[in-house]
């Protein structure tokens, strides 16, 4: 989704951070295109993006439906104390605090980030349709503040998805291989020594 979206954006890369008439940062500089020898493939990008869009949307809706019906949402929705505890989790991850705050299935930072990522998914879907069919879905485009605003929202959400992905991967690597395996398989494998210790304690 991101790669095909970038193919669309690269055909008209208008975004940059400016102070007055001075460009501070541009997405993406000309040297970027030359270094990676990126061709302008607008038609390919649109074809792939609009095809994968349906998979992205259906997968997201099924996940939300499963989370709601299974009761898993109880572990994901942030609590009142989650915002305070999330800061403590960040300090612990940065090794500025020794003790991590107590958690159930997910810690406070995970509750907040996993809830926000679902909201971002809906935002990407809405802004994406607003860009895809700005005339047929004019009311949706206007809801996003117009075509250009919808495009900016879609672009910003993409950047946030990439940042979430990078942070998530770093956290998984820090947690170790067994944690990654548990995420994929759905269950955690414990060593025989740990099981014996638990039996002795009980």
Beta strands, then each sheet from edge to edge (+ up, - down):
strand 1: 16-19
strand 2: 22-26
sheet 1: 1+ 2-
end
